[in-house]
Amino acid sequence: MKNLIYIAILFIGLYSCNSSNTENSGKNESTEKTEMKKEYKQGSYGFDKQFLASKLDVVELSNEKSKVIVVPKYQGRVMTSTCRGNEGNSYGWINYELIKSGEVLEHMNGFGGEERFWLGPEGGQFSIFFKKGVSFDFENWFTPKEIDTEAFKLVSNTDKSASFEQDMNLENYSGTKFSLKVNRIINLLSTESITKNLNIDVSELDEVAYETINKLTNTGQDSWDENSGMLSIWLLGMLNPSPEVTVVIPVKQGSVEELGAEVNDNYFGKISPDRLKTENNIVFFKADGNSRGKIGISPKRAKPILGSYDAKNNILTIVEVILPKNESKYVNSAWELQDDPFSGDAINSYNDGPLEDGSQMGPFYEIESSSPALALKPGGSYTHIQRTYHFEGNVEKLDKIAQKLLGVSISEINKQF
């Protein structure tokens, strides 16, 4: 009789737990459905989440108001994020028209997104964007489908992390063939991780942060070297501009003879002084999306922290790049046959603007990082890690973070342009 009573109590307990879990799950699903029926203004995270979810399968990483959207179809791309929930600012630039059209463009599909996975080099005798023997002109420039239109396989995901993998076969301008495997993990970072990584106080601030762990493995039978060409991991973030966005890049102190120029602005022609300044080993670059230009920082000058400040919307963005301990060779992406194909930059920033014909993809601006050129033996691998942080809130607190991490106050940033 006692056993029967025990079994009955156990059954009731299990039923109650299951009912409670089912009820809570139902409440969460109901809340989510209600939230997604709301009308959000363009520029908000909720608007972008609704748009992307209506066109694509999305993975959302979430911790209360800190949210990140990842799209497997776009190579495990981080499309956007926010630190203030569905009503908050959406940080990633999204190409609504292209996504809506369903078109596949010939040269590149600029879907947008605040961190996408690419591979370099773009130009030169070891380029993977130009076929062997062609001239380095736009009509011959094609983004490899493996990093443009082919989906990455979603291996696993939780509400805090998503893991992807993809096998690729590529050929460079010199005819070298590469077999490789890419593993990409996106982790939503907790407040504790943010304060530990950056050694900062984020009280009185709203924050969202994520890291991407990008591993590339040589799965072929040949080693990659300077004679046949090497690949690099290339991460590019397309962010929403405003008339008052300034990219801030601290660089290592030293003479031009010792370390070279503090900044390289020869990508698309020299940038005017009203858009690019260097003071006290800090590079300031106007990122309003109104004038096309790109800058680079060499591995001799690069530091692991850079960022941007949007004075109009009071958004401080910090990008942390895990750089190699020793100075390395980086691929050169210039569209020409190069004397030194491994003299490229470790850090880049791009400001979008109208082309000569008046057309424009954006507006957006980019913050980019690259791994070194990878001299991998068969079975060898390299991991490139980047962390992106966005902060909003108390200006005095933001100012302290800017001074600590970027070496300059917000008032000084605002004075530049």
N, C-alpha and C positions, 0 to 999 in steps of 0.2 A: 504493500500500500504506500509506504514511504517513497519507493522508487517511482511509483505512478505520479505521486504529488510532485516529486522533483522534476520529472520529465515535463509535467504540465507547466510548472513554473518556468523551466528553461525555454519551453516552446513560446510561452507568452513573452518572455524577455527578448528572445530572438525576433519575434514578430514585431514587438514594439520598436526595437532598434532598426529593423528593416523598414518599418513604416516611417520612422523618423528620418532615415536617410533618404528614402524615396520622396518624402514630403519636402525636405531641404533641397534635394536635387531639383524637384519640380519648381520650387520657389526661385532657385537660381536661374533655371531656364526661362521661367516666366518673366523675371526681372530683365534678363538679357533681351528677350523678345520685345518687351515694352520699351526698353532703351533704344532698340534698333528701329522702332516704329516712329520715334521722334524725328522732327525735322531739325537738322543741325546746320548752322551757317557754314559756308565754304571757308576753309582755313582752320576749321576745328577738326580734332581727331575723329569725332563721331561722324562727321561728313565723309571723311576719307575712309573710315572703316566701312560705312554703309556702301560707298561706291565700290571699293575693292572687293568686298564680300559678294556684291551683286554680279561681278564679272569673273572672279577667280576663287580658287580654294585658298584660304588664308589660315595662318597659324597666329594666334594672339598669345603673347606672353604678358602676364598681368600680375600686379601686386597693388591692390587698392587703386589709387589714381595713376600709378606708373604703368604705362602700357606700351607695347611694341607690336607692330604687325610685320610678319614675315611671309613671303610668298615663295613656295617651293618651285612653281613654274618659272620664276625669274631667278633661278640659280640660288635659292635660299636667301633671297635679297631682303634686307630690312627696308621696308617701304616707308615707314614713318613711326613716330613715337610721340608720347606726350607725358607731362608730369602732373596734369590736372584733369584726368579723366576724359570722358567723351566731349565735354564742353571746352576742354583746354586746347591750346595751340597745337597744331599738327606741324612737326618740324621738317618732315621730308617733303621735297618737291615731287609732285606726281603729274605725269603727262596724261591727263584725263582723256584728251582727244584721241591719242594713239591707242590707249587701252580700250576705249569705247568703240573704236572703229573695227577692232579685230584684225587690222591689217598686219602683214609682216613686211617690213621695209627691207630694201636690198642691202644697204650698207651698214646700218646699225639701228636697233630698236631702242630708242631712248625712253624707256618706260618710266624712268625716274627712280626714286628711292634713296634713302639717306645713307645706305651703305651697300654697294654691290661688289661682287667678286669678279675680278678680271685677271688676266694674265698679260705680262709684257714679255718682250718689247713690242711697241707699236710700230716703230719704223726701223730703218737700217737693214743691213745685210742679214740680220738674224730675226727680222720681224715675223710675227705670226699673223699680221693683218694684210700683208702683201704677198702675192704669189711670186714664185721665182721668175726673175727676169723682167718684170713689169716696171714701168716708171712710177716714181713716188708721187702720184697725183690722186686726187679724191676719187676719180672714177675707178681706180684700181684698189681702193681701200675698202676692205670688208672685215667686219668683226666676226671672228670665228663663231659658228653657230653654237659651239659648246659653251660659250660664255655670253650668248646673246638670246637664243630662242629655245635651247634645250633645257628641260626641267632637271633639277637635282632631285635625287631620290630622298624622300623623308624617311630617315631610319627610325627616329623616335622623337617624342615630344611630351613635355609636361607643361604646366602653366608658367614655368620659369625657364625652360630650356627647349631648344629644338636642334636636332642633329641631322646632317645631310651628308650624302656621299655621291660621287660621280666618277666614272671612268672616262678618259678622253684619249683621243689620238689626234695629234696635230703635226703640221709640217711647216718649217720656217722658210724664209726667202732663199736661203742657201741650199734647201733641199733636205735638211736634217729632219728626221721623223722622231716624234716624241710619243711615248706611251706613259700615261700618268694616272694617278688616282687623287682625287680631291676629297678631303673630309672637312666639313665646315660645321662648327657648333656655335649657336648664338645663345648666350646666357643673360638673362635679366639680372642685374646686380641689386643687391639689397642696400639699404642705407648704411648698414655696418660695413659692407664691402667698399662703398664709395668713400666713407671717411677713412678707412684703413688704407686704401690704394693711394689716395691723394693727400692724406694727413690734413684734412680740413674739417671745419665745423659747418654742418648744413642745417643746423636748427634755424627756424623761422624761414626756411626755404622749401619750395617744392622741387623735387628732383626726379629724373629718370636717367638710368644708365644701363648700358649693355656692353658686353664684350663679344667679339667674334674670334674664334680660334680656328685658324685656317691652315690645314696641313696638306702639303703636296708631296707625293711619293713617286719616284721614278719606277714604274712597273715594266720598263723595257729592258733590253739586254745590253744596251750601250750606255756608257757614262756620258754625262753632259759636261762640256768644257768650253774654253774660250775659242777653240778652233772651229767647232761645229755649231756653237750657240748654246745659250742657257736661257731658261725661263725665269720669270719672277712672279711672285704673288702681288697683285695690284688691287687695292681697295679704294673705291671712289664713293664719296658721299655727296648727293645732290640735295641741297638745303634751300629752304625758302628765303629769298632776299627781302630786304626793305631798303628804302633810301638811306637808312642809317646803320647798315651792317659794315663792320670792319673786321677783317681777318687779322689776327695777331700771332706772329710766329717768332718766338725768341730763338736766337742763333748763338753759336759758340763764339766767344771772343778770340780775336787773333788777327794778325795782319793778312792782307791779300796775298802777299808772297808766300805765307805759311799755309793758309787755309783756302785761298781762292776768294772769289766774290761772295758777299753775304747773301745775295739773292740773284737768281738767274731769271731774266724776263725776256729771253730771246725766242720763246716758243712761237708766238704769233705777232712778233714785232715789239719794239720797245714800248713800255707802258709809261704814260706821262706822269710827271711828279705830283700832279693833283690826285693821283690814284694809287701811287706806290711811294712809300717813304721808309727810310731806315734811320732809326735813332737809338743810340745806346744799345746796339746789338739786338734790336727788336725791329722786325719787319711789319709794316702796316700796309694792308691791301684793301682798297675800297671794293666791297662786294655787294653792289646794288642791283646786279643783273642788267645793267644798261650799257656796258662796254666790254667787248670780248677781249680777254687777256688771260695769260697763265704765267705763274711764277713757280720756281723750284728752289729747293734748298739741298745742297750737296751733302753727302754723308759726312764730310769733314766738318760741316757747319750744323748739321741737324741735331736737335734736342728732342727728348721723348714727349714733350708737351707743347701743344699749340691750341689755338681756339679762335673764337669769334665772339663779338658782342653786338647785339641788335638793340640799339638805343631806343628805337621807336617802340618795340615790344618788350623791352627789358628782359632779354633772354641772353644768358651767358652759356656758351657752348665750349666744352673742353674736349679735346681729342688726345688720348694717350696712346703712344705707339711704343711697343716693346722693341727697341733697337738692338742689333747685335752688339756684343761687348767690344769687339774689335772692328775697326773701320773695314768696310767691305766694298767690293765692286758692285755697281748698280747698272742695270741695262739702260742704254741710251735710246730713247724713242724718237729721235729726230728723223724726219722723213727724207733721208738721204743716205748714200753709202758713206760710212763713218770711218774716220781715222782711228777713233777710240770708241768702240761700241760698248764699253763698260765704264763710261764716265758719266752715267746718268745721275738723277736726283733721287733722294730718299723720301722727301716730302714735297707735295705740290698743292697749289690752290688755283682754281679756275673761276673766273667771273664770266658769266654768259652775257651776250649782247648781240645786237643785230648783225647779220652778215652783210656783205656788199650789196646783195639784192634786196635787203630790208627784211628778209625772213629771220625768224628766231625760234629755236626750239623751246626756250624757257619763257620767262627769266628764272634763273637759279644761280647758286654759286656752289663750288665744290671744295671740299677738303679731302686730300688724297694721301695715302702712304703706300710705300712699296717695300717688299722684302729685298734683300740683296739678290744679285744674279746667282742662281742655284747650281753649283757644281755637284750634282748628285750622281753617285754611283748606282748601279742597279740595286733596287731595294732601299736606297737611301731616301731620307725624307727631311723636310724642314717645316717648322711651324711659325707662322706670322700672326701675332696677336695685336688687336687694336681695340681700344675701349672708347666709347662715346658717352659723354655726360652732358645733360642739359639742366640748367638751373633757372628758376624764376622766383621772385619774391623781394625781400628786403634788400634795397640797393646797397646799404652799408655792408651787409653780409656778402653780397655779390662782389663788392669792391675789394673786400679782404681776400676773397678767393682769387680774383684777377691779379692782385698784387703778389700773392704768394706763388701762384702757378705760372703766370705770364710775365711777372716782373714789372707790371705797369698798372696804374690806377684806371678806373673807368673814366674819370674826368679827363685823363691824358689820352685815352683811346678816342673819346668823343672830340677832342681838339684837332685830331689829325686831318680830317676832311670836312 
